[in-house]
């Protein structure tokens, strides 16, 4: 690979890094070609982009990206094979890795950059996979906002039934 090709790859990586608020670095070193292709297929189905890159090119791209000031802790993880996973939803790559590891020992999480936060180490995979998506958070907020209103309406409705029952009972008593 000549210098021009390397610079082109670095520029493409910089563009992808700048265009994504979430990316994961994973170690796929012991996976066979068939298993890597299986992982790629799962990523494609879940709309997560996966690419394997050389660490030196990735480091140069990270240094040139708009997130460079936050990414210094990531540089130490650039050892061995590195796959970069880009996902629109912050938890999608972590969920894919966790699901894939049910039957395989890899990929392991080297580092992740999610919404301006850096996560280092495979022990962070559980935390990252439990992150809620934007739509899940919106649904939770709506449910929380609706809950007090439903309680008030329910209390008024049940109170109205009780009140009409009491008035009817009192009305029946006075007639006798």
Secondary structure, DSSP 8 states (H G I E B T S, - for coil): --HHHHHHHHHHHHHHHHH-SEEEEEE-TT--HHHHHHHHHHHHHTTEEEEEE-HHHHHHHHHHSTTGGG-GGGGGG--S-EEEEEESSTTHHHHHHHHHTTT-S--EEEEEEETTEEEESGGGHHHHHT---HHHHHHHHHHHHHHHHHHHHHHHHHHHHHHHHHHHHHHHHHH-
